[in-house]
Amino acid sequence: MNTLIHTWIREQSAKERSNIVTQLKAILSDDISDDVLVTLYDKSISIFQSRKCKSGKQFESIIEELLTHEKIPYRTQVAINEQGIILGFGTLVGNQAHVVDIVIGRGFEIGKSITDFTVASCKTSSRERWNQDEWSTTHKPKLYLLCTLSDDYPQPKKFKEDSTRKIVTLNPKKKDARKYTLDFDDMIQELVIDDILDDIYPVT
């Protein structure tokens, strides 16, 4: 899986460069006025935001593809309420408090608690965005995985890292203080084992 994600990152970088060059060529001229500079700025922001959104979805799709390949059951865009109860699937479920990227496990049913499942939260760049999942410290999933492509993930103490809260990345910090130093191959291997155990000892 690590190889697959590395290949995807290289492809995204090449596409982004090509897109930016094409877009800028369309508005640049020899005599650049203030209006053109403003347009250039706006266009750059637009390209960045569009790429960011698209990259996030593609990152999720790669993880979903690997889960499917390993026959690990999962659901995407799972809506939960303030109590961590599953309300439905999709981003437009009434009374939802949060929408979870990927929920992994067997026996999905509306009305079940998110604490019965593993959660993968996918963020190409985490920084402070991982705080969007603060609910996961109150209604603790069986396993919470913060999946990121960057090295801007939080320090273990701040993240409250333990055996049920882990950070997964391809780009660890130079001084990586994580106790559980998972990359994506490690994550898939752990999820395969968890799925086998869930099959033997199902949640009732």
Beta strands, then each sheet from edge to edge (+ up, - down):
strand 1: 74-80
strand 2: 86-89
strand 3: 98-104
strand 4: 118-123
strand 5: 143-148
strand 6: 165-169
sheet 1: 2+ 1- 3+ 4- 5- 6-
end
